[in-house]
Amino acid sequence: MYLLLTVIVSTLIAGLAMPLGAAIAHFESIKEKWIEEEFRHSVMAFGGGALLSAVALVLVPEGMATLEPLSVCFWFIVGGLSFMLLDIYLKKIDTPASQLAAMLSDFIPESIALGAAFATGDSSAFLLAGLIALQNVPEGFSAYRELSTTAVYKPKKIIIMFTLMALLGPISGVSGYLWLSDYPEVIAAIMLFASGGILYSIFQDLAPQVKLEKHWAPPMGAVLGFVLGMLGFMFTT
């Protein structure tokens, strides 16, 4: 019962990082234009670093430890291709929700994997929970800015929508805890699928927006995000 409650609380906190990121984007107002640009690009870079650390330190190692090399490659590539096809579809229907789709597409499988990790007593469960929360803040920030460019989505509506979406975390986490903990191969496939999709999203949506001409601070956000993940990994292993 204690572990189940831990899954619910951990995934809910990680999910609430999405509306937190949206709130930061809504209230963020810096008068100096160049500082504002550096701040926004640095936030996106930090999110890329946190996502990369989740892939490199938790999701891929866990998947590799369970599946055969060919299966590892297969699910990783399928994840990347799936995110690419989703990106193409969203572009085709001209909806300003690619960042939102990417955010949910990695949050849900990661929450499922987190629930299963707690059920199996995996020592990386708390690290994964922290990384999910870290990445959801800048993802919520970016998704809010993307949605707010259209008059259809009002600021208050976006933040409420993100808050409701946070409930998908506990639902996914409990599903992984109750039904998938006895199927490590399925969990490994989900982790690798999410990893491939995350890596695609980093280089498709985040990395191209990080660079600013004659500004070199934003890429350090990626370095700091990855270092933070490494520290968490070293402290929990």
Residue pairs with C-beta under 8 A, 6 or more apart in sequence:
3 118
3 119
3 177
4 174
4 177
6 118
7 114
7 115
7 118
7 119
7 170
7 173
7 174
7 176
7 177
8 170
8 173
8 174
10 114
10 118
10 125
10 126
10 129
10 173
11 111
11 114
11 115
11 129
11 132
11 169
11 170
11 172
11 173
12 166
12 167
12 169
12 170
13 129
13 133
14 107
14 111
14 114
14 129
14 132
14 133
14 136
14 169
15 107
15 111
15 136
15 165
15 166
15 167
15 168
15 169
15 170
16 163
16 166
17 132
17 133
17 134
17 136
17 137
17 140
18 103
18 107
18 136
18 137
18 139
18 140
18 143
18 162
18 163
18 165
18 166
19 140
19 159
19 160
19 162
19 163
19 166
20 136
20 137
20 140
21 136
21 137
21 138
21 139
21 140
21 141
21 142
21 143
21 144
21 162
22 140
22 141
22 143
22 144
22 158
22 159
22 162
23 159
24 43
24 137
24 140
24 141
25 140
25 141
25 142
25 144
25 145
25 148
26 144
26 148
26 155
26 159
28 36
28 39
28 40
29 36
30 36
30 39
34 215
37 212
37 215
38 212
38 215
38 217
38 218
40 141
40 145
41 209
41 210
41 211
41 212
41 215
41 218
41 221
42 217
42 218
42 220
42 221
43 138
43 141
43 142
43 221
44 138
44 141
44 142
44 206
44 209
44 210
44 218
44 221
45 206
45 210
45 218
45 219
45 220
45 221
45 222
45 225
46 138
46 221
46 222
46 224
46 225
47 135
47 137
47 138
47 139
47 141
47 142
47 206
47 225
48 138
48 202
48 206
48 207
48 210
48 221
48 222
48 225
49 221
49 222
49 223
49 224
49 225
49 226
49 227
49 228
49 229
50 131
50 134
50 135
50 138
50 225
50 226
50 228
50 229
51 106
51 135
51 198
51 201
51 202
51 206
51 225
52 198
52 199
52 202
52 222
52 225
52 226
52 229
53 131
53 225
53 226
53 228
53 229
53 230
53 232
53 233
54 110
54 128
54 131
54 132
54 135
54 198
54 229
55 195
55 198
55 199
56 226
56 229
57 124
57 127
57 131
57 229
57 230
57 232
57 233
58 124
58 127
58 128
58 131
58 191
58 233
59 110
59 113
59 128
59 191
59 192
59 194
59 195
59 198
60 72
60 76
60 191
60 192
60 195
62 113
62 117
62 122
62 124
62 187
62 188
62 191
63 72
63 75
63 76
63 188
63 189
63 191
63 192
63 195
64 72
65 188
66 184
66 185
66 187
66 188
67 75
67 185
67 188
67 189
67 192
71 189
72 192
75 188
75 189
75 192
75 193
75 196
76 192
76 193
76 195
76 196
77 196
78 193
78 196
79 192
79 193
79 194
79 195
79 196
79 197
79 198
79 200
80 196
80 197
80 199
80 200
81 196
82 105
82 193
82 196
82 197
83 102
83 105
83 196
83 197
83 200
83 201
83 204
84 200
84 204
86 101
86 102
86 105
87 98
87 101
87 102
87 200
87 204
87 205
90 97
90 98
90 101
91 98
96 146
96 147
96 149
96 150
96 153
97 143
97 146
97 147
98 146
98 205
99 139
99 142
99 143
99 146
99 147
99 205
100 143
100 146
100 147
102 139
102 197
102 201
102 205
103 136
103 139
103 140
103 143
104 165
104 168
105 194
105 197
105 201
106 135
106 194
106 197
106 198
106 201
107 132
107 136
107 139
107 168
107 169
107 172
108 168
108 172
109 172
109 190
109 191
109 193
109 194
110 128
110 132
110 194
111 132
111 168
111 169
111 170
111 172
111 173
111 176
112 172
112 173
112 175
112 176
112 180
112 187
112 190
113 128
113 176
113 187
113 190
113 191
113 194
114 125
114 128
114 129
114 132
114 173
114 176
115 172
115 173
115 174
115 175
115 176
115 177
115 178
115 180
115 181
116 176
116 177
116 180
116 181
116 184
116 187
117 124
117 125
117 128
117 176
117 187
118 125
118 173
118 177
119 176
119 177
119 178
119 181
120 181
120 184
123 236
123 237
124 233
124 236
124 237
126 236
127 229
127 232
127 233
127 236
130 232
131 229
131 232
132 169
134 225
134 228
134 229
140 162
142 205
142 206
143 162
144 155
144 158
144 159
144 162
147 153
147 158
148 155
148 158
153 161
176 187
180 186
180 187
180 190
181 187
207 222
210 218
210 219
210 221
210 222
211 218
211 219
212 218
